[in-house]
Every structure is written in C-alpha cells, then in structure tokens.
Amino acid sequence: MDGVFENITLQELALVQDLARQSSLRSLGRTRKLQASYLSKALRRIERKLGTSLVLRSSKGIVFTPEGMRIARVADEILRSARGLSSKTVDVKAAPQTLLSLAAPRFICTEIIAPLAESLRQSYPHFRFRILDMAPDQIAAAAMASACEIVVTVGSPALSAAWDIRRCGKLEWGLFASSRHPLSGTVTEAQITEYPFVVPNYWTGESFERGSDHCPLPWEARIAGDETSAISSAVEVVRRSGMQLVFAPRVVCRTWVEKAELKELRVPHWPPVSKNIYVGVRADRVKKVFQKELISRVKESVEFPVR
C-alpha cells in the first residue's frame, strides 16, 4: 500500500471513490445528503493529506487529474479489501458501543454537530452520540456535573482542569433578509431602520429579558419585530415573513442562502462581527485522535464563507 495513505481514513477513501463515480460534488451531496460546500472542504483536506491535487476545478465542475484517477483506483482496491475483511471478522451490531454526550447551544447542535455526527460515526462506528441542546449556563452546569464529555461553546467556557479546551475557529455574523425582501445587496442604516428586526428575548424564570444579537446598530435605532429565544427560529421567521430582518451567525443562514431563500445585506461601514468557538473535552474520557478530528470538522463547518 502506498505510504501516502497512512493518514487517510476509510471514510475519506470512500468519498474519493464515490466522487470518481459521480464526478460532481452537487450530485454526491444529494446522494450523501450533505452540502456540496462541506464535501469541497473534505476533498481539500484529503488533498492536503495526500500532498497532491485529485481534481481540476472550474466553473463547469471538476475533472479528476491522472494522479487523482490512480488514487481513486487504489481507494477502490483498499475499500474492497476492507469490506471483505470486515464481513469475515467484525460484527458491528454486536460490538460494544460508547455513548458520548455533547453539549452545545441549540443552533450549534442543529447547524454543526448534527450534520457531523453521521460522518464521525463512519470513522468511529463504535460511538453513539447524545446531543444536548443547552443554554450557556446549562452547558457549564452539565460539564461540572460530569453529564457530558464534550462541549462546544461560543466563547471560552470556564471549566475545571479536567477539561482540555481548544479554540477551533470563529463564527461570523451578518445581516439577513428573505429573498423576497425589497432591500438587496449594499444598503444604508437609514434603509434598514425602516424594517423590523426579529428580537432575541429570554424568560429568566421571573420576567422576559431582551438579549443581544451583536448587531452594530443599537436597538434604540431599530424597529422591533417578532420575538424568539432561538436564533434558528429567528431565521425561520425572516425566511417566511418577507419583510423582517435578522442579525445572525452566517452558519445558521448558510443553507437558506445556498437555496436562494435568504440573502445577506451589506452595510459598508459596519465592523466585522465574529466570536471565537471552542471545543472542550474531558481529557480522561475522550482520546486525542477523536478530539483532533472533531476540532478539524467543526472548524471547517464554521469557517466556510457564505457566498
């Protein structure tokens, strides 16, 4: 076997094999129920590991290079051998499984963790995932109570020395509207103040309190629209309303932008708004090889730009 394949997983070889058969990231994305943008990132990661370009990219799609075709043939041979070996020696259903509990804010669970769970399971078939949708204070409490092995947070979590916490990228915010909204492209503050913004609002147990959406324009200068405690719900309200606006993480809006159901509005003088995202693991419960792959996958997910 070529030495260059030592750091390549079977899942990555399967991606190369499938792409060689379909010759289209969009077609493969539909088959695997994954975004073409995620597959493009995964392909670039494989190329970096192999130290060579597998495909030529153009506006018309992709074409495999001669070296890419050779690697696809080798991948096919390796996968056939692996399937033959596993059918003889491994009973995945009978193998003991490890349950990993992962706590994160709702939009991170929905937009980042849930889409990654299946691809991670293909690399680690003995893992099951318990995805815990929690508010930031609940995440810290769950971690302190040893109710989870992994946390993903916006901002560095204050946890004990038993936790290995690593920055894995940043979330970027933007201003979004429905594709049917009258405004488009580059806009002024005067224009956007004519339309309502979805308001983040939370129940404290005693009263409702307005949250921060990190928008550079203060609430005093904006019209308040519908209210919600979940950013995913706010985006859905905007997508369906046609008139309301939302200042939200781009990763939450990415799918709807790609489907042309949302559009991003640009206000020229606004400063970029971003927040660091962190992955924390219980070092005594989670192996570093899994931690490293999880961080890599999360970073790819949050840093892919909206176009």
ChimeraX attribute file (.defattr): number of C-alpha atoms within 10 A of each C-alpha:
attribute: neighborCount
match mode: 1-to-1
recipient: residues
	/A:1	8
	/A:2	7
	/A:3	7
	/A:4	10
	/A:5	17
	/A:6	10
	/A:7	11
	/A:8	14
	/A:9	13
	/A:10	16
	/A:11	16
	/A:12	19
	/A:13	20
	/A:14	16
	/A:15	20
	/A:16	23
	/A:17	21
	/A:18	18
	/A:19	22
	/A:20	21
	/A:21	11
	/A:22	12
	/A:23	17
	/A:24	16
	/A:25	21
	/A:26	19
	/A:27	14
	/A:28	20
	/A:29	17
	/A:30	11
	/A:31	11
	/A:32	14
	/A:33	11
	/A:34	17
	/A:35	16
	/A:36	18
	/A:37	20
	/A:38	17
	/A:39	18
	/A:40	14
	/A:41	15
	/A:42	17
	/A:43	20
	/A:44	15
	/A:45	16
	/A:46	22
	/A:47	15
	/A:48	11
	/A:49	14
	/A:50	17
	/A:51	10
	/A:52	13
	/A:53	17
	/A:54	24
	/A:55	21
	/A:56	11
	/A:57	11
	/A:58	8
	/A:59	5
	/A:60	7
	/A:61	12
	/A:62	16
	/A:63	16
	/A:64	18
	/A:65	14
	/A:66	12
	/A:67	13
	/A:68	19
	/A:69	17
	/A:70	13
	/A:71	21
	/A:72	23
	/A:73	15
	/A:74	17
	/A:75	21
	/A:76	17
	/A:77	13
	/A:78	17
	/A:79	17
	/A:80	12
	/A:81	11
	/A:82	13
	/A:83	11
	/A:84	11
	/A:85	11
	/A:86	12
	/A:87	10
	/A:88	9
	/A:89	8
	/A:90	11
	/A:91	10
	/A:92	12
	/A:93	9
	/A:94	7
	/A:95	10
	/A:96	10
	/A:97	13
	/A:98	12
	/A:99	13
	/A:100	17
	/A:101	16
	/A:102	25
	/A:103	29
	/A:104	25
	/A:105	20
	/A:106	19
	/A:107	18
	/A:108	22
	/A:109	20
	/A:110	16
	/A:111	18
	/A:112	21
	/A:113	23
	/A:114	13
	/A:115	16
	/A:116	18
	/A:117	17
	/A:118	14
	/A:119	16
	/A:120	19
	/A:121	14
	/A:122	14
	/A:123	15
	/A:124	14
	/A:125	15
	/A:126	14
	/A:127	16
	/A:128	16
	/A:129	16
	/A:130	14
	/A:131	20
	/A:132	20
	/A:133	17
	/A:134	18
	/A:135	13
	/A:136	18
	/A:137	9
	/A:138	15
	/A:139	24
	/A:140	20
	/A:141	13
	/A:142	18
	/A:143	23
	/A:144	15
	/A:145	9
	/A:146	12
	/A:147	15
	/A:148	23
	/A:149	21
	/A:150	26
	/A:151	24
	/A:152	28
	/A:153	20
	/A:154	18
	/A:155	14
	/A:156	15
	/A:157	20
	/A:158	11
	/A:159	14
	/A:160	11
	/A:161	9
	/A:162	13
	/A:163	21
	/A:164	17
	/A:165	21
	/A:166	16
	/A:167	17
	/A:168	22
	/A:169	20
	/A:170	18
	/A:171	21
	/A:172	19
	/A:173	21
	/A:174	21
	/A:175	19
	/A:176	26
	/A:177	29
	/A:178	27
	/A:179	21
	/A:180	16
	/A:181	18
	/A:182	10
	/A:183	18
	/A:184	15
	/A:185	9
	/A:186	10
	/A:187	13
	/A:188	14
	/A:189	15
	/A:190	10
	/A:191	10
	/A:192	20
	/A:193	15
	/A:194	12
	/A:195	17
	/A:196	17
	/A:197	25
	/A:198	22
	/A:199	24
	/A:200	21
	/A:201	17
	/A:202	15
	/A:203	10
	/A:204	8
	/A:205	6
	/A:206	6
	/A:207	7
	/A:208	11
	/A:209	12
	/A:210	14
	/A:211	12
	/A:212	12
	/A:213	19
	/A:214	15
	/A:215	17
	/A:216	12
	/A:217	14
	/A:218	10
	/A:219	14
	/A:220	7
	/A:221	12
	/A:222	16
	/A:223	16
	/A:224	17
	/A:225	18
	/A:226	14
	/A:227	16
	/A:228	18
	/A:229	16
	/A:230	15
	/A:231	22
	/A:232	18
	/A:233	15
	/A:234	22
	/A:235	26
	/A:236	15
	/A:237	22
	/A:238	25
	/A:239	25
	/A:240	15
	/A:241	14
	/A:242	16
	/A:243	19
	/A:244	25
	/A:245	29
	/A:246	28
	/A:247	24
	/A:248	22
	/A:249	24
	/A:250	22
	/A:251	23
	/A:252	20
	/A:253	27
	/A:254	20
	/A:255	16
	/A:256	17
	/A:257	21
	/A:258	15
	/A:259	10
	/A:260	12
	/A:261	17
	/A:262	24
	/A:263	25
	/A:264	24
	/A:265	19
	/A:266	16
	/A:267	16
	/A:268	10
	/A:269	9
	/A:270	12
	/A:271	9
	/A:272	10
	/A:273	15
	/A:274	16
	/A:275	14
	/A:276	14
	/A:277	21
	/A:278	21
	/A:279	27
	/A:280	25
	/A:281	23
	/A:282	20
	/A:283	16
	/A:284	11
	/A:285	13
	/A:286	14
	/A:287	11
	/A:288	13
	/A:289	8
	/A:290	14
	/A:291	19
	/A:292	13
	/A:293	13
	/A:294	18
	/A:295	19
	/A:296	14
	/A:297	20
	/A:298	21
	/A:299	20
	/A:300	19
	/A:301	21
	/A:302	21
	/A:303	15
	/A:304	16
	/A:305	12
	/A:306	16
	/A:307	8
